[in-house]
C-alpha cells in the first residue's frame, strides 16, 4: 500500500486538494495499484516556515498574492 506525503503552503483550496489526490491516485491506478490501497497525507506549512536558497518564501514571494 503506497503512502504519499504531499507538502504544500498553507491555504491550498479544498478543490485543489481534491484534484491533487485524484491525480496522484490515478497515477498509481495506471500502474496496477487499486485506488483503495493509495493513502495520501497533505501537510500544510505557512510560507514563513519554508525557505529556498536561504530566503523565506514569505519574503521571497511577498509580491505574489495567489501563492
RASUL-V352698 format. One record per residue. N is the residue number from 1. RES is the residue in three letters. OMEGA is omega in whole degrees, 0 to 359 (none if undefined). BURIAL is 1 if it has 24 or more other C-alpha atoms within 12 Angstrom, else 0. D_FIRST is the distance of its C-alpha to the first C-alpha in Angstrom with 2 decimals. Layout:
n:N res:RES omega:OMEGA burial:BURIAL d_first:D_FIRST
n:N res:RES omega:OMEGA burial:BURIAL d_first:D_FIRST
//
This chain:
n:1 res:UNK omega:178 burial:0 d_first:0.00
n:2 res:UNK omega:172 burial:0 d_first:3.82
n:3 res:UNK omega:182 burial:0 d_first:6.54
n:4 res:UNK omega:177 burial:0 d_first:9.79
n:5 res:UNK omega:182 burial:0 d_first:13.09
n:6 res:UNK omega:177 burial:0 d_first:16.16
n:7 res:UNK omega:180 burial:0 d_first:19.63
n:8 res:UNK omega:173 burial:0 d_first:22.56
n:9 res:UNK omega:177 burial:0 d_first:26.14
n:10 res:UNK omega:178 burial:0 d_first:27.04
n:11 res:UNK omega:177 burial:0 d_first:28.35
n:12 res:UNK omega:183 burial:0 d_first:25.80
n:13 res:UNK omega:177 burial:0 d_first:26.58
n:14 res:UNK omega:179 burial:0 d_first:24.40
n:15 res:UNK omega:179 burial:0 d_first:24.89
n:16 res:UNK omega:175 burial:0 d_first:23.68
n:17 res:UNK omega:179 burial:0 d_first:20.55
n:18 res:UNK omega:179 burial:0 d_first:19.93
n:19 res:UNK omega:180 burial:0 d_first:20.60
n:20 res:UNK omega:182 burial:0 d_first:18.33
n:21 res:UNK omega:176 burial:1 d_first:15.17
n:22 res:UNK omega:180 burial:0 d_first:16.24
n:23 res:UNK omega:178 burial:0 d_first:16.80
n:24 res:UNK omega:180 burial:1 d_first:13.56
n:25 res:UNK omega:180 burial:1 d_first:11.71
n:26 res:UNK omega:179 burial:0 d_first:14.35
n:27 res:UNK omega:179 burial:0 d_first:13.78
n:28 res:UNK omega:177 burial:0 d_first:10.23
n:29 res:UNK omega:181 burial:0 d_first:11.83
n:30 res:UNK omega:177 burial:0 d_first:14.62
n:31 res:UNK omega:172 burial:0 d_first:12.78
n:32 res:UNK omega:178 burial:0 d_first:11.56
n:33 res:UNK omega:178 burial:0 d_first:8.07
n:34 res:UNK omega:184 burial:0 d_first:8.94
n:35 res:UNK omega:179 burial:0 d_first:9.67
n:36 res:UNK omega:181 burial:0 d_first:8.88
n:37 res:UNK omega:183 burial:0 d_first:5.08
n:38 res:UNK omega:176 burial:1 d_first:6.07
n:39 res:UNK omega:183 burial:0 d_first:7.47
n:40 res:UNK omega:177 burial:1 d_first:10.65
n:41 res:UNK omega:178 burial:0 d_first:13.37
n:42 res:UNK omega:177 burial:1 d_first:16.84
n:43 res:UNK omega:178 burial:0 d_first:19.31
n:44 res:UNK omega:179 burial:0 d_first:22.93
n:45 res:UNK omega:178 burial:0 d_first:25.66
n:46 res:UNK omega:182 burial:0 d_first:29.34
n:47 res:UNK omega:180 burial:1 d_first:30.95
n:48 res:UNK omega:175 burial:0 d_first:33.17
n:49 res:UNK omega:184 burial:0 d_first:30.22
n:50 res:UNK omega:183 burial:0 d_first:29.12
n:51 res:UNK omega:173 burial:0 d_first:31.31
n:52 res:UNK omega:177 burial:0 d_first:31.78
n:53 res:UNK omega:178 burial:0 d_first:34.66
n:54 res:UNK omega:181 burial:0 d_first:36.04
n:55 res:UNK omega:178 burial:0 d_first:36.48
n:56 res:UNK omega:179 burial:0 d_first:34.80
n:57 res:UNK omega:177 burial:0 d_first:33.39
n:58 res:UNK omega:177 burial:0 d_first:35.45
n:59 res:UNK omega:183 burial:0 d_first:38.50
n:60 res:UNK omega:185 burial:0 d_first:37.34
n:61 res:UNK omega:183 burial:0 d_first:36.45
n:62 res:UNK omega:181 burial:0 d_first:39.02
n:63 res:UNK omega:182 burial:0 d_first:40.78
n:64 res:UNK omega:185 burial:0 d_first:37.73
n:65 res:UNK omega:187 burial:0 d_first:37.39
n:66 res:UNK omega:181 burial:0 d_first:34.37
n:67 res:UNK omega:none burial:0 d_first:31.86
//
